[in-house]
Every structure is written in structure tokens, then in C-alpha cells.
């Protein structure tokens, strides 16, 4: 290698070094540390004591582990499809040529950039049983609203409703997908006699299916890591009805100082998210269409 080529190579490594060091110290390093700590009894104040797979065995016998996993799964499986459907619906409305469209897009997107803690306090006020906005609106229709956040039955549906607040966050992606559908395909469908419903199901949905796949995967990953709502609004109650998995993990890590068991819980949710993501990617072969591909090959 010539001196100039060697200098060029060293310059390249020097410019890439911040990213490489960041990956090593802030991503790979914590993963390795968590993997080691998951095999230990580590209570912060004492040195880690190696115990093998005991933390994982304890996990499967822990009823709160299963409760947290159930709550998080129900929340994810309910909120993500609702967000996708409502987000796509709004994107189709905002894809039309109407006056003030840029302002409407901005208004719908703004909630997605607000602080999670601030939004949680706002929804505490909305869901209040005595002076909440939602129960007031229901009373106008002659309906007595429930105690949303203090009811085992209604607390999880309330948090699912709250999740729709940030549905505008996906509008930009949906709009990009909708505007990328060639107009000649719609024109050909109209020539064949297709109405709005048929054009939506047979043209729009297949053409934006990669966008839907992306939103589905990101939605699952994000919803399974929900923490702020459960921590700020309900603290996991009542009676663990809103005990999200990361909230349960946080309790063991920073309240009970059981860092070894918390590390095992972290690896459990990582594997769970990975398996669900792989399942969705595997199923995408049956419903995702990529423009230009030849089916069956």
C-alpha cells in the first residue's frame, strides 16, 4: 500500500471512529454487561455473584412477570392496529388538494413531538373521574363515565385510547407512500370500472404495503417498550392492571436494586420483541408487494 493510500485509509478510520466508539461503548458494551449481569445476583451494593440461569428460572415462576407481559402484549396488539388504521385514514384525507393543507398537516403532527410526561399529565386531567373532560362529554349524552385510571377494567382501554394521541407521527410516512403511488395505476383501475373501495383495496393498499410493514414493525417495537404512561399516570395500578413490562423491569432495577434479575427481564423483552419482529417479517411475504417484483420468484 502506497503512503498516500495508507494516509487515506487512516483518515477514513479517524472519521469513522466516533461512530465505532459509540457503538462499542453505548450499544455493544451495555448488551454484554446486561448478558453477564443476567447470570448473577447483583444488588448494586454488593459485588455480582454468579448464579447461572437462576434469574431466568425465577422469571418463569414469577406471576408479575406474566402479568406485565400480558398487559404489554394486549396494549401493543390493540393500539398498533388502531394507530395504523387511523393514521392511514388521516393521511388519505390530508392527501387531498384542499386549502390550508400545510397547516392541517402541521397540527396533526404536533402531538407526536410533545414530551411524554407532559402528555401524561394532560391525559390524567382528561380521564379524571370527577372533573375530567371525557366524562363531562359523556355526561352531555346522558352517559356516566367510569373512573378510567382507577378501574381495573378501564385503565388499559384508557391508555389504548391515549395512544391514539400521537397518531399524527406516522402521517409524514403515510403521505410519502400515498404520493408515491403512480397515478396511471388509478387511471387504469377507473377504466376497468373500479370504484373508490376497489381502488383502495386493490391499488392503494398493495402499493403502500411496504410502508404499512414498516409502521407495523416500528409500532410493535415502540409499544412493547411503553413506560412513561404506566409510571406517571397509574404506577402500574390498580392491582397491576397497567403494569407494563418496562415499568416492572424498572422496579427491580432502581427500586428493589435487583439489577441481576432486571437484566434478565431486559433480555426477555429483547427476545420477545425480536421473535415478534421476525414473525411479522416472515408473514410479510404473503401481503407485502414491492413495485417491480415478479410474484413467485
C-alpha positions in Angstrom: 0.0 0.0 0.0 1.4 3.4 -1.0 1.9 6.1 1.6 -0.9 8.2 0.2 -3.3 5.2 0.2 -2.3 4.5 3.8 -2.9 8.1 4.9 -6.3 8.0 3.2 -7.2 4.8 5.0 -6.2 6.2 8.4 -8.2 9.4 7.7 -11.2 7.2 6.9 -10.8 5.3 10.2 -10.3 8.5 12.1 -13.6 10.0 10.7 -15.5 6.8 11.4 -14.0 6.4 14.9 -16.7 8.4 16.8 -19.4 6.2 15.4 -17.4 3.0 16.0 -16.6 4.0 19.6 -20.2 5.0 20.2 -21.4 1.6 19.0 -18.8 -0.2 21.2 -19.4 1.8 24.4 -23.1 2.7 24.2 -24.7 -0.3 22.4 -22.5 -3.4 22.3 -21.0 -2.7 25.8 -24.3 -2.5 27.6 -25.6 -5.6 25.8 -22.6 -7.6 27.0 -22.9 -6.2 30.5 -26.6 -7.0 30.7 -25.9 -10.5 29.5 -23.3 -11.1 32.2 -25.4 -9.4 35.0 -28.5 -11.6 34.0 -26.4 -14.6 35.2 -25.7 -13.0 38.5 -27.3 -11.9 41.8 -26.4 -8.3 41.8 -28.0 -5.9 44.3 -25.8 -2.8 43.5 -24.3 -2.5 47.0 -22.6 -5.9 46.8 -20.4 -7.4 44.1 -22.2 -9.6 41.5 -22.5 -13.3 42.5 -22.6 -15.7 39.6 -25.8 -17.9 39.8 -26.1 -19.2 36.2 -29.7 -19.3 34.8 -31.5 -18.9 38.2 -32.8 -15.5 37.2 -34.5 -16.9 34.1 -35.9 -19.8 36.1 -37.3 -17.4 38.7 -38.8 -15.3 35.9 -41.0 -18.1 34.6 -42.3 -18.7 38.1 -43.0 -15.0 38.7 -46.7 -14.2 38.4 -45.9 -10.5 37.9 -43.6 -11.3 35.0 -46.6 -12.9 33.2 -48.9 -10.1 34.2 -46.5 -7.5 32.8 -46.1 -9.5 29.6 -49.8 -9.9 29.2 -50.6 -6.2 29.8 -47.9 -5.1 27.4 -49.0 -7.5 24.7 -52.6 -6.6 24.9 -51.7 -2.9 24.8 -49.5 -3.5 21.8 -51.9 -5.7 19.8 -54.7 -3.2 20.4 -53.0 0.1 20.0 -50.8 -0.6 17.0 -53.6 -1.6 14.5 -55.7 1.3 15.7 -52.8 3.7 15.1 -52.2 2.3 11.6 -55.8 2.4 10.5 -56.4 5.9 11.9 -53.1 7.2 10.7 -53.7 5.9 7.2 -57.3 7.4 7.2 -56.0 10.8 8.2 -53.2 10.6 5.6 -55.7 9.9 2.9 -57.8 12.9 4.0 -54.7 15.1 4.1 -53.5 13.8 0.7 -56.3 15.8 -1.0 -55.8 19.2 -2.5 -57.6 21.5 0.0 -57.0 25.0 1.3 -54.7 25.2 4.3 -53.3 21.7 3.8 -49.9 22.5 5.2 -51.3 23.9 8.4 -53.6 20.9 8.9 -50.6 18.5 8.4 -48.6 20.5 11.0 -51.5 20.5 13.5 -51.9 16.7 13.2 -48.2 16.1 13.6 -47.5 18.4 16.6 -48.7 16.0 19.3 -46.1 13.5 18.2 -43.3 15.8 19.3 -44.6 16.7 22.7 -43.0 15.4 25.9 -44.3 12.1 27.1 -44.5 13.3 30.7 -46.4 16.5 29.8 -48.8 14.5 27.6 -49.4 12.0 30.5 -50.4 14.8 32.9 -52.7 16.2 30.2 -54.5 12.8 29.9 -54.7 12.5 33.7 -56.9 15.6 33.6 -58.9 14.2 30.6 -59.5 10.9 32.3 -60.3 12.3 35.7 -63.5 10.6 37.1 -64.8 13.8 38.8 -63.8 16.7 36.6 -62.3 15.1 33.5 -63.1 16.4 30.0 -64.0 12.9 28.7 -66.6 12.1 31.4 -68.0 15.6 31.0 -68.6 15.0 27.3 -70.1 11.6 28.1 -72.5 13.2 30.6 -73.8 15.5 27.9 -75.0 12.4 26.1 -76.5 11.0 29.4 -73.7 8.5 29.9 -72.0 8.2 33.3 -68.3 7.8 32.6 -66.2 5.3 34.6 -63.2 6.0 36.9 -60.9 5.4 34.0 -57.5 5.3 35.7 -58.6 3.8 39.0 -60.6 0.9 37.5 -59.0 -2.5 36.7 -61.5 -2.8 33.8 -61.0 0.6 32.2 -57.4 1.6 32.9 -55.9 -0.4 29.9 -58.6 0.7 27.4 -57.9 4.3 28.6 -54.2 4.0 27.9 -55.0 2.5 24.5 -57.2 5.5 23.7 -54.5 7.8 24.8 -52.0 6.1 22.4 -54.0 7.5 19.5 -52.9 11.0 20.6 -49.6 10.6 18.7 -51.2 9.0 15.6 -50.0 12.0 13.5 -46.4 10.9 13.9 -46.8 8.5 11.0 -48.6 10.9 8.8 -45.4 12.0 7.0 -44.5 8.4 6.1 -48.1 7.5 5.0 -48.3 10.7 2.9 -44.9 9.8 1.2 -46.2 6.4 0.5 -49.6 7.6 -0.9 -47.9 10.2 -3.1 -45.5 7.6 -4.4 -48.4 5.6 -6.0 -48.3 6.1 -9.8 -51.5 8.0 -11.0 -51.6 5.8 -14.1 -52.5 2.8 -12.0 -55.5 4.6 -10.6 -56.5 5.7 -14.1 -56.2 2.1 -15.4 -58.4 0.9 -12.5 -61.0 3.5 -13.3 -61.0 2.4 -16.9 -61.7 -1.2 -15.7 -64.7 0.2 -13.7 -63.2 0.1 -10.2 -64.8 2.4 -7.6 -63.2 4.0 -4.6 -63.3 1.0 -2.4 -61.8 -1.3 -5.0 -59.1 1.2 -5.8 -58.3 1.4 -2.2 -58.1 -2.4 -1.6 -56.5 -3.4 -4.9 -54.3 -0.4 -5.7 -53.6 1.8 -2.7 -53.1 -0.9 0.0 -50.8 -3.1 -2.1 -48.7 -0.2 -3.3 -48.1 1.2 0.2 -47.8 -2.2 1.8 -44.0 -1.7 2.5 -45.0 1.5 4.4 -47.6 -0.5 6.4 -45.0 -3.1 7.1 -42.5 -0.5 8.4 -45.1 1.2 10.6 -46.3 -2.2 11.9 -42.8 -3.2 13.0 -41.9 0.1 14.5 -45.2 0.3 16.2 -44.7 -3.2 17.8 -41.2 -2.3 18.9 -42.3 1.0 20.4 -45.5 -0.2 22.1 -43.7 -3.1 23.8 -41.3 -0.6 25.3 -44.1 1.6 26.8 -43.0 3.0 30.2 -44.0 6.7 30.7 -47.7 6.3 30.8 -47.7 3.5 33.3 -45.1 5.2 35.5 -46.6 8.7 35.5 -50.3 8.0 35.3 -51.0 4.8 37.2 -47.8 3.5 38.7 -48.8 0.1 37.3 -52.1 0.1 39.2 -54.8 -0.5 40.1 -53.8 -4.0 41.2 -51.1 -4.3 38.4 -53.8 -3.8 35.7 -51.5 -1.4 33.9 -48.1 -3.0 34.8 -46.1 -2.5 31.7 -43.1 -4.7 31.2 -40.5 -1.9 31.3 -42.2 -0.5 34.4 -41.8 -3.9 36.1 -38.2 -4.0 34.9 -37.6 -0.5 36.3 -39.0 -1.5 39.7 -36.5 -4.3 40.1 -33.6 -2.3 38.7 -34.0 1.0 40.6 -36.4 0.5 43.4 -35.6 -3.0 44.6 -31.9 -2.7 43.4 -32.1 -6.2 41.9 -30.0 -5.4 38.9 -29.3 -9.1 38.0 -33.0 -10.0 37.7 -33.7 -6.7 35.9 -31.0 -7.6 33.3 -32.7 -11.0 32.8 -36.0 -9.2 32.3 -34.3 -6.9 29.8 -33.1 -9.9 27.8 -36.5 -11.5 28.0 -38.3 -8.4 26.4 -35.5 -8.2 23.8 -36.0 -11.8 22.7 -39.8 -11.3 22.7 -39.6 -8.2 20.5 -37.1 -10.0 18.2 -39.4 -13.0 17.8 -42.5 -10.9 17.1 -40.5 -8.8 14.6 -39.2 -11.9 12.8 -42.8 -13.3 12.7 -44.1 -10.1 11.1 -41.2 -10.1 8.6 -41.9 -13.8 7.8 -45.6 -13.1 7.2 -44.8 -10.1 5.0 -44.1 -12.5 2.1 -47.9 -13.1 1.9 -49.1 -9.5 2.0 -46.3 -7.0 1.1 -45.9 -6.0 -2.5 -42.7 -4.4 -3.8 -43.1 -2.4 -7.0 -41.4 -4.2 -9.9 -41.1 -7.6 -8.3 -42.3 -10.7 -10.0 -44.5 -12.8 -7.7 -43.4 -16.3 -7.2 -39.8 -15.6 -7.8 
